[in-house]
C-alpha cells in the first residue's frame, strides 16, 4: 500500500450517506461526512479507484494547503508560499474553482483572481514566465474552499464533474443528474436482484445507471480522461491496471424496462443506451402510465415524472393520480420510488409512503418517496410486515464491495497530451460483446474512448 493522504469527495445534497457507504466498500479510511462532501484517507490507487468507481460523487479533491485568512490578500500570501513546481509547470494550463461560505469574503470571483495572481507571481519570480489560465479543459484543476476564515486549497483529481459519465449521446429538456440517479437507486436498495421498471424514463438515465449497478460496472469507464493524468506524479502503469480490471463484473439475468409516452424521449433514450453499450440489457417501449397490464411478478420501480414546468396543474394532478392507480392495481407486490419537487403532486398518488427522503435535483428541492404496493388493506399489510424479519434499510447497510474494473481490450498508449473530442461517434463496436477472463459475456466493447 502506498502513502495515505487526505481526500474529499464532493457530492449533491442528500447523497452524503450513500457516498460514505461507497467509500467504505472501496476501502477508504477515516471517513467523515460533511455538507455535500465526505472526507477520507487513502493512497494513490484508492484515488484512481474513487474517480472510476464512485457513483454518487461529483469530484475527488486532494487538499494541498490549509490555512486561516480574513481577506483575499491573506489568501494570496498563503498560496504564494507553496512550492508550485510540485504541481504545475509553465507549459501547462490551469483553472480555479471557488466555493465560499463566509461573511469575510463577499466576492468568490475576487478570491479566485488572488489565487491565480499568487501562482502567476510565484512562477514569474523564478522563471520569468507563467502558466496560462484556461477555462475549458485545462491541464490542472484547482479548488479553493473557504468556510468562515478556514481556507483549503486542493488539487481536483477529477476534472469534469464525475456525474458526466461520458455515455450521454443526447438529452431531454430536464434530464436527471447521473449521480443523483445512481444515489436514488442505491437508496432504493437496487443491486440487480429483480426486474427494474422506469415507466417515465425520459432520456434513460435511471435505466443506464440501473444497468451499470446490476452488472457491477464502474460508472466512469466511458470517460476520456481524468485530471490526475496530467499530474507530475501520475502512475500510468498503476492506473492502467486499475482501469482494465474487469474481474468483479457479474451476470444480470433480469429485465430493465423503460417506457415513455414521448417518441422523442424514447429516441434519445435509445441513443444513450446504445452509446453506453447496454442495448442487450435494456428494453424500451412507447407506453403511457395508464397502459400497463398487471405484472406477474414483483419488480423495483424508480421514476422521475414531470414536476409541472410543462404541464398545467389539472393535467399534472391527473397524471400523478394515474401513477397511483397503475402502481396499486398493476404492480401489486412491487416497490415503487418516485421523486418530485411538488408535494401536492406526490399526495395525488393516493398511496401512503413508507419513506420520505429530501433530495436536490438541480436547483429544485425534492422529495423521494417509497411506496410498498400491496393488495388489500394497509393495516393487514403492516401487521404482516411486522411478523417478518426486519428489512435492511438501504440508507444504512453497507453495500457489497464496489470494485473497479475495465473491459476495454485496447490499451491506452503513452500519448497522453492529446484529448480526442468527447463525441459518441468515436465509440466503435467491433463485436456485440466480448468475454471476460471468466468467459462470461460483458458489455458492448467501446473503442477509442480513452486518451490517445
Steps between C-alpha positions, in 0.01 A plus 500: 500500500625848413514807721158611617379858472177688557237531228156654475225353281244764409138403443146638481257577780349188651760256362764536770414178685484297181839636392646411841375142452666486160829615651477238774452232234791641301736467798537865603609589853411779746167574331317810620173637360477874437266735318472365145836328545672205664863518609717189518856376476658259256792450266547583134336175388190582702483845343503341154236247607283773653494697176413196293262327739308747718144532374381790717807726505539810285876533544790383717724771648850466647568782750852646471471804730283588799520839670303783662439832325274799550533660157610426144846653550572255780388219269749629240788496748426147619459355151820665379701315767435162338767338284291501183758305300367188674159543339535705182745613233503803272392298197181382665169681530289521814156604622373591845159426649388665822243417768451768764280492811621805690399849602866601478521418129210654311637449148601144407623618160750734664629209709562304179686796348729527803579128493579532129721805570693313771577210266592727210728717716673192648602384153588849372741556788682174427469438126388834352213307345171372633244233414181617334145495623266289289129469578424200279698177535799636696784268592476567874177563693517682835232561762499760778244440775436758772274447802502809722877562525615140441644453152587180317680494166471171316601330180191372320585146389181458293485795263154501353231408753481124547126504433600557136556131437575530130216284368234768446445542127205740536259620765145615558413845635544406866712186537572378849859525619683167461645507852157581646346217296760254631447625855125452473550144376738416783259653753228281353717193562556421133774249420351308208302257715172531305346664193528878485243739349503873428155575351594861415861450397572822308856486367568171678738609777340285772497201264868532415610556859286202606674280243846614609418417862343166410807398300734647764663722239683814622310805373788703356657246265360700207694816586786603273718644774546597863685805627753295700642363173672839457657502847881468524470190720247319279565124505387379157573133569302501824209679338492264202491202735204645688333627184513167320396277790167336411515222757201610706239537227200272550218351301156659490210267426200730550346770283536878494199662336456866412186660359391848406211654312731731305651361177774763519596400855515134399718581200743685728492218755573248227801702384635526856450130572677411177787741576539332840505158334206376706240418234521133595374574850249785456165480322322819389132533413259782425227481762308737726476442875137391453581229243672244722365149540505328838853369568546136586797544733632774729752754376669820611362824355696826515375795298536873455165631369439858381493760776277756331726719290327396177158379622204694639401412855189297419687283249782455747269395784326254267837356398604437860161354585543260206848411627339394828228301325748314281734428789218373723322279249770395251811459718371322809786361705755742353676799655486842333704814558400840359691829508323834459538863602122530548365365829148565370566274202644227718191510717284444191659155463262401777732244662659515843881538470715278718800734462559866413850621415593861424714541188607779269445455125687787340366808679173330599434379854345156458354211697588144413216277622478124534168318449457135594231366268272240655154361449229537764499727803806688618449398864514134401817565295671683789401224746641232270817700439569522873498123525772468236871556556588872504595636161850643473485876444656582165644821644687342793618155399842470338491418130685206353851592405517731197797395294654687212546309183560564136365318202658678209764277343668785316790622708554869554834611357731764635384791287312656790534858385224469240133517588267356235159662474243363746271397222305177509586452134851407616358187659540202269369151560686223328279229650182504709680390815808322605588261776670580829768282649224286649352441155177687580356751253546860604398838364534611143857588426567875467809593306707816494337652808825558684765756426734411219 
